[in-house]
Amino acid sequence: HRDSVEKFKRTLKKLTNRSQSMAFAVRVQRLNWIIRGWINYFALGSMKTVMNDVDAHLRTRLRVIIWKKWKVPKKRQWGLQKLGIGKDLARQTSYMGDHYQWVVTKTCVVRAISKEKLSQAGLVSCYDYYLEHHALKLC
């Protein structure tokens, strides 16, 4: 079980690596294939905590991809404002520098690129999908 979870994490990490250049929609589609396939196979197991952790980490990696895609502070401010963040807070956040992991976890980027926004973009939540299919497998 532990080895298969590690392999799953490595696969997700490979797909969310920025050196894999692809459109965001294609990346989300490939992630969904991997997530659905893996959870459909292992849904009988008890791994609620693992899926919650994997899901949170996956969303963080996708936020970093989006943040890096908005290369310059002006574009980052524009993107945050488009997602509903106020002008002053968006400007302050966009000029914080290149500490990508810190910026996307500790600032308003988490609110702007929320779980709901990523699901609107088509991303399947590992945790929610697991809960749904785990309940079905137990019946």
N, C-alpha and C positions, 0 to 999 in steps of 0.2 A: 504494500500500500504506500509506504513512504517513498519508495523508489519511483512508483508511477506518478505520484504527486510532484516529485522533483523533475521528472521528465516533462510533465505538463507545464510546469513553471518555465523550464528551459525553452519549450516550444513557444510559449507566449512571449518570452523575452526576445526570442529570435524574430518574431513577427513585429514586435514593437521597437526594434532597433532602427535607428534613423538611417543606417547604411542600407537598409532595405527600402529603396526609393519606390514608392507607389502612392497612388492617390489615397486620401483618407477613407473614402467610401470602399475602395478595394481592400484596404487594410482591415476595416471593420468587418467586411464580408468574410475574409479569411479567418479572422479571429472568431467570428460566430461559428464557422464550420468546425474549428478545433474545439471550441467550448461545448457546443452541442454534442459533437461526437464523443468527446471524453466523458461528459457527464451522463450521456445516455448509457455508456458502457459501465461506468462506476457508480451509478445512482443508488444502487442497493446499499453501498457502504455508508458508514456514519462519518461525515466530514463537514459538518456545518461550519465549524470554526475555520477550517482550512479554506473553504470556499469564500468565506467572508474576507479573510486576509488576502487571498489571491485576487478577489474582485476589487478590493481597495487599491492594491498595488497596481493592477492593470489600469484602473482609471487614472492613477497618478502618472503612469508612463504615457498614457494617451494625452494627458494635459501637457506634459513636457514636450511631446511632439508638436502639439498645436502652438505652444508658447514659442518654441524654436522656429516654427514656420513663420510666425509673425516677427521676423528678424530684427527690426529696428523699433525703438521705443514709440515712435509715432504710430506705427502700425499696431503695436500692442495696445496702446491707449485707444485707438480706434476700435479694435476688436473687443476690448472690455466694455467700452461704451455701447457697442452694438448689442452686447449680451446683457445690458441692463445695469451696469455699474456706473455710478456718478462720475462726472468729469474729473473732479479733484482726486478722488480715490484711484481712478484709473490712471491718471497721470503719475501719481505718487508710486503706484505699483509698477508701472511700465518702465520707470527709470531706476529700478532697484539693482540693476546689474545682471550678471550672468550666473547667478546662483540658482540654476533652474529648478532643482529638486526642492530647495527651500521655498522659492517663490511660489511654486504651484501647490505646495502643501500648507503654507503658513499665511497666505494673503487672500485677497478677495478672488483670486483665480478659481479657488475651490467652489465658491458660490456662483461664479460666472459660468464655468464649465462644469456644471453639476452632473450628478448621476442621471437626472431627468433629461438634460441637454444631450448627453451622450446616448441615451436610449432613443431620443428623437432622431439622432444621427444613424440609428440602426444597431447599436451595440447591445448584445444580449448580456444581462447581468449574470455572472456565474452563480452568485448566491441565490438569486430569485429562481433561476432556471433549475438549480439543484433542489431547492425546497419543493418546487412544483413536481419534479420527476421522482424525487425520493418518496414523496407521499403516494404517488401512483404505483411505484414498485413494491411498496409494503402491502398494498391491498391484494 
